[in-house]
């Protein structure tokens, strides 16, 4: 029986976490897969946060405790509904390219501004 791809990614990410390559990780998986991941994270004493996406998907954030605590404050709604600022912070914490994050932020701010202008 082969492992689901997400579990293979998880193993690689856990390795990177222990080596200090990145401070925060995000994987989307089934609730069943999340139970196995949660068990492993608890065994390894790695802090995590699970966000329900739908009946068939959850987001599992894991990493350094300060990052996870920040995620608990920022990720209070579906990721697509985050404010541009929340999205920027999340992307930065996940280690995404800073310039791309800035460009994404500016694009989102412009979209929000255009929506507000069209309402008035």
Secondary structure, 3 states (H helix, E strand, C coil): CCCCHHHHHHHHHHHHHHHCCCCEEEEEECHHHHHHHHHHHHHCCCEEEEEECCCCCEEEEEECHHHHHHHHHHCCCCHHHCCHHHHHHHHHHCCCCHHHHHHHHHHHHHHHHHHHHHHC
